[in-house]
Amino acid sequence: MENPAVTHTGGCQCGTVKFQASGTPRFVSKCHCNSCRNATGAAFSTWVGFADEQVRWLKAAPSTHASSPGVARGFCADCGTPLTYAGDDWPGETHLLIGVFDTPSAFTPNKDVFTEDALDWVLPAKG
């Protein structure tokens, strides 16, 4: 059950963009797609997904870049920190990178997506 009293805060490296996410996230997932890897510079990205109405911008909202058709990625225009993902495939959701939360340890990923793009050394060995 949703608990709106639970809040999570975070923001960019320089503090220009700050947010609060309330309640339980819809998912916590590691994404291995090439697009996320290019956008973040990481081997994979861990996303915490909330309904749009669960996320409130406390200071400046992130700037956005249309990284591909139907996808907007949010970032801090001052320091460049990547922050969000919003896409037509997940309408009404804001996905926040786990590393931009003040307490990222509050979340545990429970699935991997787009594993066909994963680097060989990232996923556990098969068989």
N, C-alpha and C positions, 0 to 999 in steps of 0.2 A: 504494500500500500504506500502511496505517495506521502511523504512527510515534508511539507513545505517549510517546516521549522529548521530543517537541516540546510545549511548554506555553505557554499564553497566559494572562496575568492581567489583571484589571481590577476595576472596582467603581464604586460611586456617587460623587457629588461630595464628600460629607462623610467618606467612608471607613468608614461603618458596615457596608455590604455589600461583601464582597470575594469574588472567585471565581477559580478556575483551570480552564481548559479544556485538555484534553490531546488531542494527536493532530490529525489533519486534519479540518477541518469537513466536514459533508455538503454544504453549499452556502454561498454568499455571494450574496445577492440583494437588489435594491432593490424594496421593496413600495410601490405607489402607492395602496393601498386607502384609502377614506375613514376606516375604523376606525383604521388606523395613523396617519394624518395627525392625527386627533383626539387619539389617545393620546399622541403625542409633540410635537405642535405644529410639526412639520416638514412641508415640502412632500412628502417621501417618507421612508421609513425603510429603512435598510440593515441587514439581519439576517445574522448568522453562525449557522448551524444546526449543532448538535452532538447526538449521542445523549446521553440523560440521564446515562449512566454515564461520559461524558467530562467532565462538569462537576462540580466540587466546590466547595462553599461554604466559604471559609476563615474568615470571620467570620460575622456574621448572614446568614441567607438573606433574600431579598427578601420583603416582604409581597405579597399578591396581591389582585387585583380581578377579578371575573368580568365582563369588559367586554361580553360577548355570550354567548349559549348555546354551551357547549363551549369557551370561550376564557378563559384566565387570563393576565392581564398582571402581571408582577412589577415592583415599584418599591421604593425605599428609603422606609420610613415616616418617617425623620428629615428627609431633605432633598428627597424627592419625585422623585429621578432615576428616569426609566423605564429598566428594565433588560432584561426578558425577555418572551417570548411563549411560551405553550404552548397547544396546541389539539387537540381531538379528531381533526381532519383529519391531524395529524402526531403520532400517539402515540409516546411514547418519545423525544421530541426536546425540547431546550431551545434556543430561539432567543434570541440575545443581540444587543442593538443594537451596531453596530460602534463607536459613539462611546464606549462604556463600557470598551473595552479599553485597557490601558496603551499598547499600540502598535497602533492601528487600521490603520496603513499596512501591517501584515503581511498584510492581506486585500484582495483585489480582487474586487468584484462581477462576476459573469459573466452575469447575466440580470436582467430586469425582470419583475415579476409584477403582476397586476391593473392593467394599463396602461389599461384602459377608464375607470378612475377618475383617471388622471393629470391634473394641471394642464397646460393647453396649452403653457406655456412650459418644462416640465420635459423632455419627450421631444424628440428630434431631429425636425425638420420632415420630413414625408412627401412623397414625390413630387417 
